[in-house]
Structure formats: C-alpha cells, structure tokens
Amino acid sequence: MQTANTFLETARSQVAESIRVKEALLADEITMEALARVAELLVGAYKAGNKSLWAGNGGSAADAQHMAAELVNKFCLDRSGLPAAALTVDSSILTSIGNDYGYDQVFARQIDALGREGDVFVGISTSGNSANLVAALPKCREKGLKTVALVGGNPCKMDAYDYVIHVPSTETPRIQECQTLMGHILCYLVEQSIFGR
C-alpha cells in the first residue's frame, strides 16, 4: 500500500528527473544553438509578413495549440498578435481528411490549403516518428515552408526537417516537459525581438 511518504519520495524523484533532463538540455550546445536559429527563423518569417503553423498528436497537439495561442494573443508583453495556427483544432477538417485520405494526411492537406512560401511549420512529436508529421514534410517543401521538428525518440523519422531539436530523453513526460519549455523559449525570443524595448 502506498503511503504519504512514498508519494512524497516519488514526487521528489519526478521533479529531480525533470531537472536532470533540463540540465542535459542546457548543456547540449547543438540543441541550444538550434533553438536560437529557429527563433531567428520565426522572427524573420514574421517580419516578412508570414505565419507559423503548428501540429502534433495527443499531448503534442495540445502543445501546438498552446504555442499558437501564445503567439496570437501574447506571451509576456502586451502587444499586437502574431499570425499562428494549430492544425489540430478543427474536428470537421481533421475527420474529413482522415475519412477521405487517411489520418496520415491530416496535416499535409491543411498545409496545401493554408501554407504559403516563407511560412514556418513546427511539428511536435514525442517519438519523432508520427506518420502524419513525416507525411507533411514533402508538402512543406513543395509549398516553400521552412520546417522545424521538436522531437524525442531515437531513431527519428523527422530528421529530414530543416531544423530538428532533440530532447535528451526517451521518457514521454520528460520529453513533453522539455518541448513545452522549448516552445516557451521560442515564443519569448520572438516576442522580445519583435516587440521588446
């Protein structure tokens, strides 16, 4: 039987493991440099009048919606909105594409309809192997979108994206925690660069 002390110990160990993975992320120069380059990419896209499109599955779908909301509304600064959309929110679009073309096409078909040259597509996947995010890449290239993958997992089928940011963990909760952090960092850097004093 679990006791309050056992729950306390487990809670502490979960926090400690989260900190350990974030420290590994901080120490990974390749990953940190990739984050900075992606922030520059997003800033450049916004300054050129383009938008960002975000997508994922399950918890990653929620993260896509979360980051799009931070950009459209605000993150830290009271400022004008930035054009961003999550391709995960319209049940009619998702189910019609899934029904007619298959679930692996739910993002590619939306990119075909909504994507424009110079836009940025951000695919979020804990495994790095989501079939619909892999299938979105050729359509992004055809339409001239730059692509960013926030991924865990190894091997990763999304390594062909223009920018791939790997979380140094194989545990889904730790990967998702870091992906949220990375999304927040991107939103912060974009907002400060465009609107900061």
C-alpha positions in Angstrom: 0.0 0.0 0.0 1.3 3.5 -0.9 1.9 5.9 1.9 2.1 9.6 2.1 5.9 9.3 2.5 6.1 7.1 -0.6 4.1 9.6 -2.6 6.4 12.4 -1.4 9.5 10.4 -2.3 8.1 9.7 -5.8 7.1 13.3 -6.3 10.6 14.4 -5.4 12.2 11.9 -7.7 10.0 13.0 -10.6 11.0 16.6 -10.1 14.7 15.6 -9.8 14.4 13.7 -13.0 12.8 16.6 -14.8 15.6 18.9 -13.6 18.2 16.3 -14.7 16.8 16.2 -18.3 16.6 20.0 -18.5 20.2 20.3 -17.3 21.2 17.9 -20.1 19.3 20.1 -22.5 21.0 23.2 -21.3 24.4 21.6 -21.6 23.8 20.4 -25.2 25.3 23.2 -27.3 23.9 21.8 -30.6 20.3 21.9 -29.2 20.6 25.3 -27.7 22.1 26.7 -30.9 19.3 25.1 -32.9 16.7 26.8 -30.6 18.4 30.1 -31.3 18.4 29.5 -35.1 14.7 28.6 -35.0 13.9 31.7 -33.1 15.7 33.7 -35.8 13.8 31.8 -38.5 10.5 32.7 -36.8 11.4 36.3 -36.3 12.4 36.6 -40.0 9.2 34.9 -41.1 7.1 37.3 -39.1 8.9 40.4 -40.2 8.4 39.3 -43.8 4.6 39.0 -43.2 4.5 35.2 -42.9 2.9 33.0 -40.3 3.7 29.8 -38.3 1.7 26.6 -38.4 1.9 24.1 -35.5 0.9 20.5 -35.3 1.2 17.3 -33.2 -0.8 14.4 -31.9 -2.3 13.8 -28.4 -0.3 15.9 -25.8 1.7 17.3 -28.7 -1.5 18.6 -30.3 -2.2 20.4 -27.0 1.3 21.9 -27.1 0.8 23.0 -30.7 -2.4 24.8 -29.7 -0.7 26.2 -26.6 2.2 27.8 -28.6 -0.1 29.1 -31.3 -2.2 30.8 -28.6 0.9 32.4 -27.0 1.8 33.9 -30.4 -1.6 35.0 -31.5 -2.5 36.5 -28.1 0.6 37.4 -26.1 3.3 35.7 -24.0 4.9 38.3 -21.7 4.3 41.6 -23.5 1.1 43.4 -24.2 1.5 43.7 -28.0 -0.2 43.1 -31.3 -0.9 39.5 -32.2 1.3 37.4 -34.5 -0.2 35.1 -37.1 -0.1 31.5 -35.9 -2.4 28.5 -36.1 -2.6 25.0 -34.8 -3.6 22.4 -37.4 -5.1 20.3 -34.7 -8.2 22.2 -33.7 -10.9 21.8 -36.3 -12.6 18.4 -35.9 -14.5 18.7 -39.2 -11.3 19.3 -41.1 -9.4 16.5 -39.3 -12.2 13.9 -39.7 -13.0 14.8 -43.3 -9.3 14.4 -44.3 -8.9 11.3 -42.2 -12.0 9.8 -43.7 -11.2 10.7 -47.3 -7.4 10.4 -47.4 -6.3 8.7 -44.2 -5.1 10.1 -40.9 -1.5 10.4 -42.1 -2.6 13.2 -44.5 -4.4 15.4 -41.9 -1.5 17.9 -41.8 -0.3 17.7 -45.3 -3.7 18.6 -46.7 -4.0 21.6 -44.4 -0.5 22.8 -45.4 -1.6 22.5 -49.0 -4.6 24.7 -48.3 -3.1 27.2 -45.8 0.7 27.2 -46.3 2.5 29.9 -48.2 6.1 30.3 -49.2 8.1 31.7 -46.2 5.7 30.3 -43.6 7.2 28.1 -40.8 5.7 24.7 -39.9 6.5 23.3 -36.5 5.9 19.6 -35.9 5.9 18.3 -32.3 6.4 14.6 -31.7 7.5 12.8 -28.6 8.6 9.8 -30.6 9.8 11.7 -33.7 8.0 9.1 -35.8 4.5 10.5 -36.2 3.4 9.4 -39.6 1.3 12.5 -40.3 4.2 14.8 -39.4 6.5 12.7 -41.6 4.0 12.9 -44.4 3.7 16.7 -44.0 7.3 17.3 -45.0 7.0 16.8 -48.8 4.1 19.2 -48.9 6.0 21.8 -46.9 8.9 21.6 -49.4 6.5 21.8 -52.4 4.9 24.9 -50.9 8.1 26.6 -49.8 7.6 26.3 -46.0 10.6 26.0 -43.6 10.2 23.1 -41.2 11.0 22.7 -37.5 10.7 19.4 -35.6 10.6 19.3 -31.8 11.2 15.6 -31.1 12.2 12.9 -28.7 12.9 9.4 -29.6 15.8 7.7 -31.4 15.8 6.8 -34.3 13.7 9.7 -35.6 11.9 9.7 -38.9 11.6 13.5 -38.8 15.4 14.1 -39.1 14.8 15.4 -42.7 13.1 18.6 -41.4 15.1 21.8 -41.9 15.7 22.2 -38.1 15.4 19.2 -35.7 15.6 19.9 -31.9 16.0 16.6 -30.0 15.1 16.3 -26.3 17.8 14.2 -24.5 15.3 11.7 -23.0 13.3 8.6 -24.0 10.6 9.2 -21.4 7.4 10.7 -22.7 6.7 13.0 -19.7 10.3 14.4 -19.7 10.2 14.9 -23.5 6.9 16.8 -23.3 8.1 18.9 -20.4 11.1 20.0 -22.4 9.1 20.6 -25.6 6.8 23.0 -23.6 9.9 24.7 -22.3 11.4 25.0 -25.8 8.1 26.3 -27.1 8.1 29.0 -24.4 11.7 29.9 -25.2 10.8 30.4 -28.9 7.7 32.5 -28.0 9.8 34.6 -25.6 12.6 35.2 -28.1 10.2 36.0 -30.9 8.1 38.4 -28.8 11.2 40.2 -27.4 12.9 40.5 -30.7 9.8 42.0 -32.5 8.2 43.9 -29.7 10.7 44.3 -26.9 12.0 47.7 -25.9 
